[in-house]
Amino acid sequence: MEYINLNDGNKMPMLGFGVFQVPDFKQARQAVTDAIDVGYRLFDTAAAYQNEAAVGESINKSGIDRSEFFVTSKLWLDHFTYEKAKAGIEDSLRKLNMDYMDLYLLHQPYGDVYGAWRALEEAQKSGKIKSIGVSNFYPDQVKNLELMSSVKPAVNQIEVSPWFQQNDDVNFMQKEDIAVEAWAPFAEGKHDIFTNETLAKIGEKYGKSNGQVILRWLLQREIIVIPKTVHKARMQENFDVFDFKLSQDDMETISKLDRHESQFFDHHDPVAIESIFGSSLRALR
């Protein structure tokens, strides 16, 4: 396993396992159990995923010491006030059945970000959270949060894939000593990413699949990756990316695949914000 040193002194695995879109308790529990068996120790969940309890149960029953795991969860928008964020943190800990979380993120950059962030800062000081960070924040939003608070985010989890490489945002975060973590590294299979000829030709040189090439490309950009699957064979494939290294030519070839647009939605688009998150924000009024 490769690790990254976070700006608060904590160490985080570079490859983990995500459970987005696995709300069924039994399926999520089995997926995490299988992932633990494969060797994963970083697990990424969220209040909005509705599977924190399943993740916690699998880890707690694994027979492996809690200190061996790096557990991430996220606060949803309907808890973005100081008081509700404190309650949200306790709720995540209760569902996970854990004394602390290794990393806790503000899931989106909307609502009372600063009130919620203050609750995260206090939880970090009390030992309930080891590292705090954000998700889906643009550079200006990160910088504003830095200027408004005493603790810099340790991580920003954002969309990064060959189709949406976010070079400027990644470079900004890394220069700020904020680790970048990629969600949807495979763009959920969009544009035939698993059969793309360019990626396949690179993979042939190393005896690797398109997915493995993508994960290696991200790791070599010093980006944390959390691929999701419920199939154990794919978990094993995704985990088998530490025995090869892409050449500089390979990296440059992949850089040319950038479509320069989100494969999901624009976090700057007011219409998208209202349609996706409006109900959560209105619930706080």
C-alpha positions in Angstrom: 0.0 0.0 0.0 1.1 3.6 -0.7 0.3 6.3 1.8 0.0 10.1 1.8 1.0 12.3 4.7 -1.9 14.8 5.5 -1.2 18.4 6.5 -2.3 17.6 10.1 0.3 14.9 10.6 -2.0 11.9 10.0 -1.2 9.2 7.4 -3.9 8.1 4.9 -3.9 5.1 2.5 -3.8 6.1 -1.2 -6.2 3.4 -2.3 -9.5 2.7 -0.6 -13.0 1.3 -1.1 -16.1 3.4 -1.7 -19.7 2.4 -1.0 -21.6 5.1 -2.9 -24.9 3.7 -4.3 -24.9 0.6 -2.1 -27.7 1.5 0.3 -28.9 -2.1 0.9 -27.5 -3.1 4.3 -26.7 -6.8 3.5 -25.1 -5.9 0.2 -23.0 -3.1 1.7 -22.0 -5.3 4.6 -20.9 -8.1 2.3 -19.0 -5.7 0.0 -17.0 -4.2 2.8 -16.3 -7.7 4.3 -15.0 -8.9 0.9 -13.0 -5.7 0.5 -11.4 -6.2 3.9 -10.5 -9.8 2.9 -8.9 -8.5 -0.3 -6.7 -6.1 1.8 -8.5 -2.7 1.7 -8.2 -0.7 4.9 -9.5 2.7 3.8 -13.3 2.9 3.6 -15.3 5.8 2.4 -19.0 6.2 3.4 -21.3 9.2 4.1 -24.6 10.0 5.9 -26.2 10.4 2.5 -25.2 6.9 1.4 -27.3 5.3 4.1 -24.8 2.6 4.8 -22.6 3.8 7.6 -24.1 1.1 9.9 -23.2 -1.7 7.4 -19.7 -0.3 7.0 -19.2 -0.1 10.7 -20.5 -3.6 11.4 -18.2 -5.2 8.8 -15.1 -3.4 10.2 -16.0 -4.0 13.8 -16.6 -7.8 13.2 -13.5 -8.2 11.1 -11.3 -9.3 13.9 -8.7 -6.7 12.8 -7.7 -3.9 15.2 -9.6 -0.7 14.6 -6.3 1.2 14.4 -5.5 -0.7 11.1 -8.5 1.0 9.4 -9.0 4.5 8.0 -12.7 5.3 8.1 -14.2 8.3 6.3 -17.7 9.6 6.4 -19.4 12.9 5.4 -21.9 15.3 6.7 -24.9 16.0 4.5 -26.4 19.5 3.8 -29.4 19.0 6.0 -27.0 19.2 9.0 -25.1 22.3 7.8 -25.5 24.5 10.9 -23.2 24.4 14.0 -25.7 22.6 16.2 -27.0 20.2 13.6 -23.4 19.4 12.5 -22.6 18.4 16.1 -25.6 16.1 16.1 -24.6 14.8 12.6 -21.2 13.8 13.9 -22.6 11.9 16.8 -25.1 10.2 14.5 -22.3 9.0 12.2 -20.3 7.7 15.1 -23.3 5.9 16.5 -24.2 4.3 13.2 -20.5 3.3 12.6 -20.4 2.1 16.3 -17.0 3.7 16.6 -15.3 6.1 19.1 -13.7 8.1 16.3 -13.6 8.6 12.6 -10.3 9.0 10.8 -11.7 11.6 8.4 -14.9 13.5 8.2 -15.9 15.7 5.3 -18.4 18.5 4.5 -20.1 16.7 1.6 -21.0 19.8 -0.4 -20.0 23.5 -0.4 -23.5 25.0 0.3 -25.5 26.2 3.3 -23.8 27.2 6.6 -20.4 25.8 5.7 -18.7 27.9 8.4 -21.0 26.8 11.2 -20.7 23.2 10.2 -16.9 23.5 9.9 -16.6 24.9 13.4 -18.4 21.8 14.7 -15.9 19.6 12.8 -13.0 21.6 14.3 -14.3 21.1 17.8 -14.8 17.4 17.2 -11.3 17.1 16.0 -10.0 18.8 19.1 -12.0 16.4 21.3 -10.6 13.3 19.4 -13.9 12.3 17.8 -12.4 13.0 14.4 -8.7 12.7 13.5 -8.7 14.7 10.2 -11.3 17.0 8.8 -11.9 18.0 5.2 -14.3 18.9 2.4 -15.8 17.4 -0.7 -16.7 19.1 -4.0 -15.2 22.4 -3.1 -13.7 24.6 -5.8 -10.4 26.4 -5.1 -12.1 29.7 -4.3 -14.4 28.0 -1.8 -11.4 26.2 -0.2 -9.5 29.5 0.1 -12.4 31.3 1.6 -12.9 28.5 4.2 -9.2 28.7 5.0 -9.4 32.5 5.6 -12.5 32.0 7.8 -11.2 29.3 10.0 -8.3 28.2 12.0 -7.9 24.6 10.6 -7.1 24.0 6.9 -8.9 21.1 5.3 -6.7 18.0 5.1 -8.5 16.5 2.1 -10.8 17.7 -0.7 -12.7 14.9 -2.3 -13.6 15.9 -5.9 -14.5 14.3 -9.2 -11.4 13.2 -11.1 -11.3 10.8 -14.0 -9.6 10.6 -17.4 -12.7 12.4 -18.8 -12.5 15.2 -16.2 -8.9 15.6 -15.0 -9.3 18.9 -13.1 -5.6 19.8 -13.5 -5.9 23.4 -12.2 -8.0 22.4 -9.2 -5.7 19.5 -8.4 -2.6 21.7 -8.7 -4.1 24.3 -6.4 -5.0 21.8 -3.7 -1.6 20.2 -3.8 0.2 23.5 -3.6 -2.0 24.3 -0.6 -0.9 21.0 1.0 -4.5 19.7 0.8 -4.7 16.1 -0.4 -6.9 15.4 -3.4 -9.2 12.4 -3.3 -11.0 11.3 -6.5 -14.6 10.2 -6.5 -15.9 8.4 -9.6 -12.4 7.6 -10.9 -14.0 5.4 -13.6 -16.7 8.1 -14.4 -19.2 5.3 -13.7 -18.3 3.7 -17.0 -19.3 6.6 -19.1 -18.1 6.9 -22.7 -17.0 3.2 -22.7 -14.1 4.0 -20.4 -13.5 0.3 -19.7 -13.0 -0.5 -23.3 -11.3 2.7 -24.5 -8.6 1.8 -27.0 -6.1 4.4 -25.8 -6.2 3.1 -22.2 -6.3 -0.5 -23.5 -3.1 -0.1 -25.5 -1.3 1.3 -22.5 -2.6 -1.6 -20.3 -1.4 -4.2 -22.8 2.2 -3.1 -22.1 1.8 -3.9 -18.4 -0.7 -6.8 -18.6 -3.3 -4.5 -16.9 -6.9 -3.6 -17.5 -8.2 -0.1 -18.3 -9.4 0.3 -14.8 -6.0 -0.6 -13.4 -4.3 1.9 -15.7 -6.7 4.6 -14.5 -6.0 3.9 -10.9 -2.3 3.9 -11.5 -2.6 7.2 -13.4 -4.3 8.8 -10.4 -1.9 7.4 -7.9 1.0 8.8 -9.8 -0.6 12.2 -9.7 -0.6 11.7 -5.9 -4.4 11.5 -5.9 -6.2 9.2 -3.4 -8.6 6.8 -5.1 -11.7 5.0 -3.7 -13.1 2.8 -6.5 -16.5 1.2 -5.8 -17.7 -2.3 -6.8 -19.7 -5.1 -5.2 -17.9 -7.8 -7.1 -14.9 -9.4 -5.2 -13.0 -10.2 -8.4 -13.1 -6.5 -9.4 -12.1 -5.5 -5.9 -9.0 -7.7 -6.3 -8.3 -6.2 -9.7 -8.6 -2.7 -8.4 -6.2 -3.5 -5.5 -3.6 -4.9 -7.8 -2.0 -1.7 -9.0 1.2 -1.4 -7.0 3.4 -3.7 -9.1 3.8 -1.4 -12.1 4.4 2.3 -13.0 3.2 4.2 -16.0 5.8 6.0 -18.1 5.8 9.7 -18.6 4.7 9.1 -22.2 1.8 7.1 -20.9 0.8 9.9 -18.5 0.9 12.4 -21.3 -1.2 10.2 -23.5 -3.9 9.9 -20.9 -3.8 13.7 -20.3 -5.0 14.1 -23.9 -8.3 12.2 -23.0 -9.5 15.1 -20.9 -13.0 16.3 -21.9 -12.8 19.3 -19.6 -16.3 18.8 -18.2 -18.0 17.1 -15.3 -19.5 13.8 -16.2 -22.3 14.4 -13.7 -23.2 18.0 -13.0 -21.7 21.5 -12.6 -21.4 22.5 -9.0 -21.3 26.2 -10.1 -24.7 25.9 -11.9 -27.5 27.5 -9.7 -30.2 25.4 -11.5 -28.3 22.2 -10.7 -27.7 23.3 -7.1 -31.4 24.0 -6.6 -32.6 20.8 -8.3 -30.2 18.5 -6.4 -29.7 20.2 -3.1 -32.5 22.7 -2.7 -34.7 20.5 -0.5 -31.8 19.8 1.9 -31.0 23.5 2.3 -34.6 24.6 2.7 -35.0 22.1 5.6 -32.5 24.2 7.6 -34.7 27.3 7.4 
